[in-house]
């Protein structure tokens, strides 16, 4: 049940859109192609097991972890806003 000007199912539509955006973003960030033998960032050797496990890997584990941490800090907000923030 929607209230006010919103149509029925508007909240679920917003949730579905958020999930679809997250899936698209995750798929676009996945590596593809041939794996590198050395890290793009630090030039350290990427272990063969990592190269076999992930196709198209370009970074060693420490560099990838650092990049993931930076990415998580940048995208840790809800860009659509919560219902409470819209009511203020």
N, C-alpha and C positions, 0 to 999 in steps of 0.2 A: 504494500500500500504506500503510495507516494503522497506527499502532502504539498500544499501550496501550488506552485507553478510546475513542479516536476511531474513527468508522466510516470505511470506505473512501471516498475522495473528499472528506473533510472539509476538507482544505487548499484544494482547488479551490472548494468551496462558499463558503469564507471569502473567497477572492479574488473570486469572482463577486459576492458580497454587497457587497464594498467598491466594486467597479466600478459596480454598480447604484446604490448610495448616491451616488456621485460624479456620475453622469449625472443623477439626479433633482435633486440640489442645483444643478448647472449649469443645468438647464432651468428651475428655479424662479427663478433669478437673472436669466434673460434678460428684457430689456425687451419690453413689448408695448403696443399701442395707438398713439396719436398721439405723435409726437416733439415735444418742447418747443423753442421757438426760443431760450430762454435757460436757462443752467445753473441747476439747483435750488440748488446750493451757493454759487456765486460770482457769479451773475447775468451772466456773460459770454455773448456770443452764441455759439450752437452753429452751426458752419458748415453750410450747406445740404447739402454733400456727405456729411457725417456723418449728418445727419437722414435723407437718402435711403438711405444704406447700411444703417442700423440702424433698424428701426421701433421706436418707443417709447423712443428715447434720451432721457435726462433730465439727463445730465451732460456737461460738456465733457471733452476728452481729458485734460487735467491732473488734474481732479477724479476722473475715472474711474480713472486710473492710481493715484492716491493711495488710493482706496477698495480697489482690487484688491490693492495692496501690503499694506494693513492686514488684509484678509481672508486673504491668503496667510500672514501671520505668525500669525494666530489658529488656522489649521487645518493647521499644518505637523507635526502629530504623528499617529501611527498609533493611533487610538482602540481598535482591537481588540488591539493589542500584537503583538509579534513572537514567534516560537516561542522564541527565546533568552530573552526576558524572562519567558515563562511557565515556563521550566525552572528559574529561579533561586529 
